[in-house]
């Protein structure tokens, strides 16, 4: 019985080995699955060469043509005026911008005027004796001397003797000290040199102002200037007095400007020339960014291509029989977003959008939009 069981197990083991060997042989000879080739769909545009006008663009920020920085030349407390000294406040020409307390300095000026008056009064008896013919003009000057008004010019001396006499008594020194103080007194009040707006305020009412301290910035918002840099090869496009067109970044607004100055020096590092354009407009602001368009020559038999389609700056991908190929072209002029090129044949299909992983010989399929019947 035990012998029969051993024989049966041996037979089963032999059959199992044969079946396993057959399975392994069949698995080894089974053909491998073929990987499906992926064909990318690409967007293309058809080349149609034509006459393309070359428009040169330059850009810059607006600066007010009439612009002043306000600084203090005297010391004192900033006092209230009819308007708050805050950014955005508008002022008319000659209107008070800033007023600094001048009580102490005014009192000192009055003392100097009194000293001058006393000095003139003291020399009158000597003038009557030594210069009787000059007495009346000095008497008239004293009679019209007003401490509450600016000091009038001293009478003219008509002889050296009279001049030396007046100078020896210190009249000239005292007089010019008074005139100097009168000039300084005017600096306690700053007035608008033109109608404009305050764009920067660095002090508040009640602040102690010191000489040399910056107080703010004042501009005329009606006229602006913009400095632009143009390649030296296009300097003939800029001439003083030439009218140009300016526009904002969104291209929604345009303004007319005029070239008013051109620098006579070429920047050695950038090989550009700076030109200044004057522009006016109610909706323009200090610091606003604008672009200017300058018409140059027109390029014949050319095509305009997006900058991001270029390979090594001089090559473009074209589609030939569903296969990508690289062709060399001639860049003519570069704009900010596009490049005007020559060397493409009419009817050539070039990529309209960059394709990730694109390479020469790549199999592609051109996207065709389904038109609704």
C-alpha positions as CSV (number, residue, x, y, z in Angstrom):
1,X,0.0,0.0,0.0
2,X,2.8,2.4,0.9
3,X,4.5,1.5,-2.3
4,X,1.5,2.4,-4.4
5,X,1.1,5.8,-2.7
6,X,4.8,6.6,-3.5
7,X,4.3,5.6,-7.1
8,X,1.2,7.8,-7.4
9,X,3.0,10.9,-5.9
10,X,5.9,10.4,-8.3
11,X,3.6,10.3,-11.3
12,X,1.8,13.5,-10.1
13,X,5.1,15.3,-9.5
14,X,6.2,14.4,-13.0
15,X,3.0,15.6,-14.6
16,X,3.2,18.9,-12.6
17,X,6.8,19.4,-13.8
18,X,5.8,18.9,-17.4
19,X,2.9,21.4,-17.2
20,X,5.1,24.0,-15.4
21,X,7.8,23.7,-18.1
22,X,5.3,24.1,-20.8
23,X,3.8,27.2,-19.2
24,X,7.3,28.8,-18.8
25,X,8.1,28.1,-22.5
26,X,4.8,29.6,-23.7
27,X,5.4,32.7,-21.5
28,X,8.8,33.2,-22.9
29,X,7.7,33.1,-26.5
30,X,4.7,35.5,-26.0
31,X,5.3,38.7,-28.0
32,X,5.9,42.0,-26.1
33,X,3.2,44.6,-26.3
34,X,4.0,47.4,-28.7
35,X,4.0,50.9,-27.1
36,X,1.6,53.3,-28.6
37,X,3.3,56.3,-30.2
38,X,2.0,59.6,-28.8
39,X,1.4,62.4,-31.4
40,X,1.2,65.9,-30.0
41,X,-1.3,68.4,-31.3
42,X,0.2,71.8,-32.1
43,X,-1.2,75.2,-33.0
44,X,0.3,76.7,-36.2
45,X,0.1,79.9,-38.2
46,X,0.5,80.3,-42.0
47,X,3.3,82.7,-43.1
48,X,2.1,85.6,-45.3
49,X,4.9,88.0,-46.0
50,X,3.9,91.7,-46.4
51,X,5.1,95.3,-45.9
52,X,5.5,95.8,-42.1
53,X,6.0,99.3,-40.7
54,X,8.7,99.4,-38.0
55,X,7.5,101.2,-34.9
56,X,10.1,101.9,-32.2
57,X,8.8,102.1,-28.7
58,X,10.5,103.8,-25.7
59,X,9.2,104.2,-22.2
60,X,9.7,106.3,-19.1
61,X,8.1,107.9,-16.1
62,X,6.5,111.3,-16.0
63,X,8.1,114.1,-14.0
64,X,6.5,117.5,-13.5
65,X,8.3,120.2,-15.6
66,X,7.8,122.7,-12.8
67,X,8.8,121.0,-9.6
68,X,10.4,122.4,-6.4
69,X,11.6,120.8,-3.2
70,X,10.8,122.9,-0.2
71,X,13.5,123.5,2.4
72,X,13.7,125.8,5.4
73,X,16.3,128.5,5.6
74,X,15.3,129.7,9.1
75,X,14.3,128.2,12.5
76,X,11.0,128.4,14.2
77,X,7.6,126.8,14.9
78,X,5.4,125.9,12.0
79,X,2.1,127.9,12.5
80,X,-1.3,127.5,11.0
81,X,-2.2,128.9,7.6
82,X,-5.5,129.0,5.6
83,X,-4.8,125.5,4.3
84,X,-3.4,122.4,5.9
85,X,0.2,121.5,4.8
86,X,-0.7,118.0,3.5
87,X,0.0,116.1,0.3
88,X,-2.8,116.7,-2.2
89,X,-3.5,120.3,-1.1
90,X,-3.7,122.7,-4.1
91,X,-2.4,126.3,-4.0
92,X,-2.7,129.2,-6.3
93,X,0.3,131.3,-7.3
94,X,1.6,133.5,-4.5
95,X,-0.5,131.7,-1.9
96,X,1.1,130.9,1.4
97,X,2.5,127.4,1.5
98,X,4.2,127.5,4.9
99,X,4.4,130.1,7.7
100,X,7.0,129.9,10.5
101,X,6.7,131.9,13.7
102,X,8.9,135.0,13.3
103,X,8.0,137.0,16.4
104,X,11.4,136.9,17.9
105,X,13.2,137.7,14.7
106,X,10.8,140.5,13.9
107,X,11.4,142.2,17.2
108,X,15.2,142.0,16.5
109,X,14.7,143.6,13.1
110,X,12.7,146.4,14.7
111,X,15.6,147.0,17.1
112,X,18.0,147.2,14.2
113,X,15.8,149.7,12.4
114,X,15.7,151.8,15.6
115,X,19.5,151.7,15.8
116,X,19.7,153.0,12.2
117,X,17.2,155.7,12.9
118,X,19.1,156.8,16.0
119,X,22.4,156.8,14.1
120,X,20.9,159.0,11.3
121,X,19.4,161.4,13.9
122,X,22.8,161.7,15.6
123,X,24.6,162.9,12.5
124,X,22.0,165.5,11.4
125,X,23.7,168.4,13.4
126,X,27.0,167.6,11.7
127,X,25.5,167.5,8.3
128,X,23.8,170.9,8.9
129,X,27.3,172.4,9.7
130,X,29.5,170.5,7.3
131,X,27.1,169.9,4.4
132,X,24.4,172.5,4.6
133,X,23.4,171.8,1.0
134,X,22.9,168.1,1.7
135,X,20.8,168.6,4.9
136,X,17.4,168.7,3.3
137,X,17.6,165.3,1.5
138,X,18.7,163.6,4.8
139,X,16.0,165.4,6.7
140,X,13.4,164.3,4.2
141,X,14.7,160.7,4.5
142,X,14.3,160.8,8.3
143,X,10.9,162.3,8.1
144,X,9.7,159.4,5.9
145,X,11.4,156.7,8.0
146,X,8.7,154.2,9.1
147,X,9.6,151.4,11.5
148,X,6.7,149.3,10.3
149,X,7.7,149.4,6.6
150,X,10.8,148.2,4.7
151,X,13.7,150.6,5.0
152,X,14.0,152.8,1.9
153,X,17.3,153.2,0.0
154,X,19.7,155.8,1.6
155,X,20.1,159.1,-0.2
156,X,22.8,159.2,-2.8
157,X,26.1,160.9,-1.8
158,X,27.3,163.4,-4.4
159,X,30.9,163.9,-3.1
160,X,33.7,161.9,-1.6
161,X,33.7,164.0,1.5
162,X,30.0,163.3,2.1
163,X,30.5,159.6,1.4
164,X,33.4,159.3,3.8
165,X,31.5,161.1,6.5
166,X,28.4,158.8,6.2
167,X,30.6,155.7,6.0
168,X,32.7,156.8,9.0
169,X,29.6,157.0,11.2
170,X,28.7,153.4,10.4
171,X,25.5,154.3,8.6
172,X,26.1,152.0,5.7
173,X,26.9,149.0,7.9
174,X,23.8,149.5,10.0
175,X,21.7,150.0,6.9
176,X,22.8,146.8,5.2
177,X,22.4,144.8,8.4
178,X,18.7,146.0,8.4
179,X,18.3,145.1,4.7
180,X,19.8,141.6,5.3
181,X,17.4,141.0,8.2
182,X,14.4,142.1,6.1
183,X,15.4,139.6,3.4
184,X,15.7,136.9,6.0
185,X,12.3,137.8,7.5
186,X,10.7,137.0,4.2
187,X,12.0,133.4,4.4
188,X,9.7,132.8,7.4
189,X,6.9,132.6,4.8
190,X,7.1,130.4,1.8
191,X,4.7,131.2,-1.1
192,X,3.7,129.2,-4.1
193,X,5.9,130.3,-7.1
194,X,3.1,128.9,-9.4
195,X,-0.3,127.3,-9.2
196,X,0.1,123.6,-8.3
197,X,-0.3,120.8,-5.8
198,X,1.6,119.6,-2.8
199,X,2.8,116.1,-3.5
200,X,4.9,115.5,-0.3
201,X,4.6,116.8,3.2
202,X,7.3,116.0,5.8
203,X,6.2,118.3,8.7
204,X,3.1,119.0,10.7
205,X,1.8,122.2,12.3
206,X,3.5,122.9,15.6
207,X,6.7,121.2,14.5
208,X,10.0,122.9,15.3
209,X,11.6,123.7,11.9
210,X,15.4,123.9,11.6
211,X,17.5,125.5,8.8
212,X,18.2,123.0,5.9
213,X,15.3,120.8,6.8
214,X,13.2,119.4,3.9
215,X,9.6,120.4,4.3
216,X,7.9,118.8,1.2
217,X,7.6,118.9,-2.6
218,X,5.4,121.1,-4.8
219,X,4.6,120.6,-8.5
220,X,2.7,122.1,-11.3
221,X,0.4,119.2,-12.5
222,X,-0.4,120.8,-15.9
223,X,2.8,120.1,-17.7
224,X,5.1,117.0,-17.6
225,X,8.3,115.8,-19.1
226,X,9.4,112.2,-19.9
227,X,12.9,111.1,-20.6
228,X,13.3,108.2,-23.0
229,X,16.3,106.3,-24.3
230,X,16.5,105.5,-28.0
231,X,19.2,103.4,-29.8
232,X,21.8,105.7,-31.4
233,X,21.0,104.1,-34.8
234,X,17.5,105.6,-34.7
235,X,18.6,109.1,-33.5
236,X,17.4,110.6,-36.9
237,X,13.8,109.7,-35.8
238,X,14.1,112.3,-33.0
239,X,14.2,116.0,-33.7
240,X,13.4,118.9,-31.4
241,X,9.9,120.1,-32.1
242,X,8.7,116.7,-33.5
243,X,5.2,115.6,-32.4
244,X,5.0,112.1,-31.0
245,X,2.2,109.9,-29.6
246,X,2.3,108.5,-26.0
247,X,0.1,105.9,-24.5
248,X,-0.4,104.0,-21.2
249,X,0.4,100.4,-20.6
250,X,-3.1,99.2,-21.3
251,X,-3.2,101.1,-24.6
252,X,-6.5,102.6,-23.6
253,X,-5.4,106.3,-23.6
254,X,-3.2,108.3,-25.8
255,X,-1.6,111.8,-25.6
256,X,0.2,114.1,-27.9
257,X,3.7,115.1,-26.9
258,X,6.6,117.0,-28.4
259,X,10.3,116.5,-28.3
260,X,11.8,119.5,-26.5
261,X,15.4,118.4,-25.7
262,X,17.9,115.9,-27.1
263,X,21.1,115.0,-25.3
264,X,24.1,115.4,-27.5
265,X,26.0,112.5,-25.9
266,X,25.6,108.8,-26.5
267,X,25.6,106.6,-23.4
268,X,28.7,104.5,-23.8
269,X,27.3,101.5,-21.9
270,X,23.9,101.2,-23.7
271,X,24.7,103.1,-26.9
272,X,21.4,105.1,-26.5
273,X,20.5,108.7,-26.7
274,X,18.3,110.4,-24.2
275,X,15.5,112.6,-25.4
276,X,13.0,114.6,-23.3
277,X,9.3,114.8,-24.4
278,X,6.9,117.4,-23.1
279,X,3.2,116.3,-22.6
280,X,0.1,117.8,-21.0
281,X,-3.2,116.2,-20.0
282,X,-5.7,116.4,-17.2
283,X,-5.5,112.7,-16.4
284,X,-1.7,112.6,-16.2
285,X,0.1,112.1,-12.8
286,X,3.6,112.5,-11.5
287,X,5.5,109.2,-11.8
288,X,3.0,107.7,-14.3
289,X,4.6,105.2,-16.7
290,X,4.0,105.9,-20.4
291,X,5.3,104.6,-23.7
292,X,6.1,106.5,-26.9
293,X,5.8,105.3,-30.4
294,X,8.2,106.5,-33.1
295,X,7.6,105.5,-36.8
296,X,10.7,104.2,-38.5
297,X,11.2,102.6,-42.0
298,X,8.9,99.9,-43.3
299,X,10.3,96.4,-44.0
300,X,9.2,94.7,-47.2
301,X,8.5,90.9,-47.6
302,X,8.6,90.4,-43.8
303,X,6.6,88.5,-41.2
304,X,6.0,89.3,-37.5
305,X,6.6,86.4,-35.0
306,X,6.2,86.1,-31.2
307,X,9.6,86.3,-29.3
308,X,8.9,83.2,-27.3
309,X,8.9,81.0,-30.4
310,X,12.6,81.5,-31.2
311,X,15.3,78.8,-30.8
312,X,18.8,80.2,-30.4
313,X,17.5,83.6,-31.5
314,X,17.7,82.8,-35.2
315,X,15.7,79.6,-35.7
316,X,12.0,78.7,-35.8
317,X,10.1,75.4,-35.8
318,X,8.0,74.7,-38.9
319,X,5.7,71.8,-39.7
320,X,6.4,69.8,-42.8
321,X,4.4,66.7,-43.5
322,X,3.4,66.4,-39.8
323,X,7.0,66.6,-38.7
324,X,8.8,69.4,-36.9
325,X,11.8,71.0,-38.6
326,X,14.1,73.9,-37.7
327,X,14.7,76.7,-40.2
328,X,17.0,79.6,-39.9
329,X,15.6,83.1,-40.4
330,X,16.9,86.7,-40.4
331,X,15.7,88.9,-37.5
332,X,15.1,92.5,-38.8
333,X,13.7,94.3,-35.8
334,X,12.8,93.4,-32.2
335,X,9.8,94.8,-30.4
336,X,8.9,94.1,-26.8
337,X,6.7,91.1,-27.6
338,X,7.4,90.3,-31.3
339,X,10.2,90.2,-33.8
340,X,10.0,91.2,-37.5
341,X,11.8,88.5,-39.6
342,X,12.7,87.7,-43.2
343,X,13.5,84.3,-44.8
344,X,10.2,82.5,-44.4
345,X,8.3,81.4,-47.6
346,X,4.7,82.2,-48.0
347,X,2.4,79.4,-47.0
348,X,4.9,77.9,-44.5
349,X,3.3,76.5,-41.4
350,X,5.1,77.7,-38.2
351,X,4.3,77.1,-34.6
352,X,1.9,79.6,-33.1
353,X,2.6,78.5,-29.5
354,X,5.6,76.9,-27.9
355,X,5.5,73.1,-27.6
356,X,7.2,71.6,-24.5
357,X,9.9,69.1,-25.4
358,X,9.8,70.0,-29.1
359,X,12.7,68.7,-31.2
360,X,13.6,68.4,-34.8
361,X,11.9,65.3,-36.4
362,X,9.1,65.2,-33.8
363,X,5.8,63.8,-35.1
364,X,2.9,66.3,-34.6
365,X,-0.7,66.9,-35.6
366,X,-1.9,70.3,-36.6
367,X,-5.0,71.5,-34.6
368,X,-7.9,72.2,-36.8
369,X,-10.9,74.0,-35.3
370,X,-14.3,72.5,-36.0
371,X,-16.4,75.1,-37.8
372,X,-20.1,75.2,-36.8
373,X,-22.3,74.7,-39.9
